[in-house]
Amino acid sequence: MSKKIFAKPYRDVGEQVQQFADRGMVIDIPVDEAAAVLRSVTYYRFSGYALPFRDVATGSYTGDLKFSDVVALYRFDCRLRELVGNALGAVEVTLRTILADEFSSKYGPLGYLDAANFAPGSGYDMTIAILQKEFARSKQPCAEHFKNEYENPPFWAAVDVTTFGSVSNLLKELKREDQNAVSTHYGLRGDFLASYMHHATVLRNLCAHHCRVFDFPYSKLKTPPQEFIFAPLKVWIKAGLAIRTDRPLIYQLALIYHLLKPTVPKIFDREAWKGDICSHFNTLPPTIENRVRGYVEFPKDAESSPLWK
């Protein structure tokens, strides 16, 4: 099937504001201020935040949606992305620490250079090559020290400066008993932890690239978790919550909460974070709070949900 050639004309920001008005959005701030918003955000990014209020059949906005409401939702998502990103940063650092400690204590500082210390048939060669490449290009002072002094860095130094994705891949390539040694800190089975951590890297990338977090279609990602992947956590299944299968935001947040288990409160307080996340929906204007919460099916009693147990 041949693709169409894009032939829509360019519209300046004034015309873009008018297009919102033509589709039923109430422009409740001066037009020049609305235009300034679009110069900072772009029409295409901003319009994504109006999707919960758009009638699919007609393309019009419903419920007297105000331009300022969309601004509020945009700012809401920025803060949500900040909360999620900060938590995932703590998840990443703790995983690095646990992985480096468990692996190095068993195989020694240079044990990562021996393929026999990883699962047979794994993607060891590629994973270690990427690890070494990322270490070689790192400008971190610790990396520069080891590059100047030693032929190869110890495992803990290499892991400390590589990406979250590479750390996740290392976990995936470990022998099952070594995966389990790491996952014991999380109360999970090793292969499940590897899947969850891989998914966490995707969430981190969404935050890093300023994607919408509150309504991202997570089920379309080719990585878990979707409902079935949570089966090992029986309490999640017993919860029986009615959650949208395409935008299960609460699943993503509860997953992060579980992955924060080994991080001590002095470093990152996951209980306080959970409270911040669950109360964050209350910062939206009352005129749109219920509609947004319903759109992503984030329950009002989320903080007491069994998903956090």
N, C-alpha and C positions, 0 to 999 in steps of 0.2 A: 504494500500500500504506500503510495507516494505521499510525502508530507507537503503541507501547504507552505507557501511563502508568506512570511509575516508582512502584512500590508497596512496595518493600522497606523495612522499618523501620530507624530509626536505631539503631546500636549504640554504646554507650559504649566507652572504650578497654579496659576490663576484658573486655567481651564480644568485642571485636576480637581480643585476645590469645587468648581461648578458641577463637575461630573458626580461628585459625592452628593451635592444638593439635588441634582436631577434624579438620583436614585433614592431619594427620600431621606437622606441624612439632614438633620437640623444643624446648620452652621451657626452655632450659638456663641462664637467668638468673632472678633473682627476678621474680615477676609484676609487682610494682610498678615495677621497672626497665624491664621490657618495655613496660609501659603508658606510662612516661615517654618512651620512644623514640617511640611512636606519637603522643604529644602534640607532639613536636618535628617529626615528619616527615609524619604522617597515615598511616592504614592503607592508603589507596589508592596513595599514592606508594611506601610501603615494600613493599607486596605485589608491585609491579612487579619488584622485585629478586629475588623468589622464583620468577619465571616459568621460568628455566632448569631448575628442579627440580620442576616441576609436571607431573603426568601429565594430558595434555589430555583423555583419555577419562573419567577418574574425578574429576579436580579435586584429587586428593590429592598431597602432596609426597612425593618418593621419596628413597631413599638416606640415611635418618636425618638429614634437613636440620635444622640447629640454628638457632634464632633468632639466635644470635651470628654464624653464618655469613652470614646476610642482612645483619646490621649491617656485617660486614666488607666485603661486596660493595658496600653503599651507600657506605661510606667510600672504597673503591677507586674507585668511579665519580666521586665528588666530586674526588678527586685527578686522575683522568684528565681530567675536565672542566676542571680548572684548567690542566693541561698543554696541552690542546688550545686553550683560550681564550687563554693567554699566547702561544702560537705564532701564532694567528690575529691577535692584536693586532699582532705584528711584521709579519705579511703585510700587514695593512691599512695600517700607517704607511709601509712601504716602497712600496706601490702608490701611495699619495697622493703621495709624493715623486717617484717616477718619472713619473707622469702629469702632475703640475704642471710638472716640468722640461721634459719632451718637448713638451708642448702650448704652454707659454709661450714657449719658445725659438723656436718656429716662428710662432706667431700673436700673440705679445705678451701683456701682462698682462690686457687686456680682450678678447682674441680669442674668449672663450667667449660673448660677447654677439652674435656674428655667426653666424647659422645656416649660412652658406655654409662655415664651417669644420668642419662636421659632415657625416656621411653623408647623402645625399639620402634623403628618405622615412623618416628616423629619428624617434624620439620626442623630438626636440630640445626643442620648446616645453615639454612637461611636465617633462622632466629638468631644464632650466635653471630653470623656475619653482620646482621643489622645492628646487634648490640655493640659490636666492635666499631662499626662505622659511626654510630651515634656518639660513642665515647671519643673517637678520634676527632670529631668536629666540635666537641664540647669546649666552650671557653670558660667553664666553671673553674675557679682556682684549684679545687681538689683534683679535677681532671688534669689540669696543666701540670700539677705536681707529679702525678703518677706517670704521665706521658714523658716527662723530663727524666725521671729516675728509673723507671722499670720498663721491661719489654712488654709485659702485660699487666693490667691493673688487677687487684683482687676483686672478687665477685661483687662484694658490697659496694665498692667504688663505681664499678661499671653500672650496677643496677641503680645507683643513686642519681645518675645523670641521664639515664635513658628515658624514653617516653613511657607514658602509662600503657600505651598499646603494646610496646615491647615487653614490659613487665608482665602484662596479661598473657602474651604469647609464651613467655618463659614458663609461667605457671602451667599452661596447657601442655607444654612439652615434657613436663616432669614425669617420672615414674609414678604410678598410682599411689604407692606408699608415701612418696614424698609430697604429692598433692595433698594426701590426707593429713600429713604432719602440719602443713600450712593451714588447711581448712579446719583443723581442730580448734584453732583460735576463733573461728567464726561459728562453730557448732553446725557445720555443714559437711557433706561429702565432697571429696576433692574435685570430682568432675563437675559437680554442680557449681562449686565455687568458681571454677575456671570459666564456666559459661556466664555466670553472673558478673564476674569481673570484666569479661569481654564486652558484655552489654554496658557496663558502667563506663567503659572507654567511649562508647558511642554517645552516651548521655553527656560525657565531658566535652566531646567534640561539638555537640549541639550548642552547649553553653559558650564554648570558645568562638564559635562562628555566629553567635548572636541570633540563632534560630528561635522561633517561638517554642516555648517550653510547655506552656499551660495546655495547649491543645495539639501538640505534635502527634501524628498518627503512628504511635509506637508499634502497633501490631504489624505495620508494613515493613519494619526493619527486618533484615534477614538474620537477626540475632535474638536470642531470648532476652527478657522473659515475655512469654505470652501465658495465658492462663494455665496451660498444661505444665509448663516448666516449674510452676510453684508447687506441684504435687508433693514433693518431699516435705514441704512445710505444711503439715496437715491442718494446722489451725487456720491457714489462709483459705483452704478449701471449705472448712467447716463454717467459716464466716458467712458464706452464702450471700455476699453483697452483690447487688445488681450494678455492675460497672460496665460502661461501654467497652466493647472489645477493641474498638479502633483507637480510643484515646484513654487508656487506663492510667491516668496520671497518678492516682493514689498507689497503684502497684509500683510505679517507678520510685516514688518517694519512700514507700515502705521498704523496698529493696535497698535503697541507700541507707536507711536506718539500720537494717540488719547488717550491712557491710561495715557499718561504723562500730559494731560490737566490740572489737578489740582495741579501739582507740579510747584512751583514758580521757575522762572529762576535763582534766587539766589542759589537755591539748585541744580537744573538741568535744563539747557537751552535746551529745546526741539528743538527750531529753529536752534540753532548751531549744535545740534546733527543731525538733518535732513540734514543739509548741509554737515556735515562730512560723513554721510552715502552715500549720492548721489554722492559726489566727490570721494569716496573711489575706485570706479571702475576704475577711471583714473590712479590709482597707479599701475595697472597691465601693463606688457610689451605690447606695441602696437601690437605685433605679436599674442597675445592671448586675448587681451581685448575684441575685438568685438565678438570672438567666445564664450567666457565665458558669456558676457552680453546677447548674443542671446540664449545661452543654458538655462539660467534661465529667459529669457525675462524680464530683468531689463532695462527699456527704458533709452536712453541717456538724455531725457528731464524729468527724474523722479522728479527732484526737483520742477518743475512747475505742476506736475500732480494734477488733482482734488482730488486724493485719500487723500491728506494731508489736505483738507479743512475741 
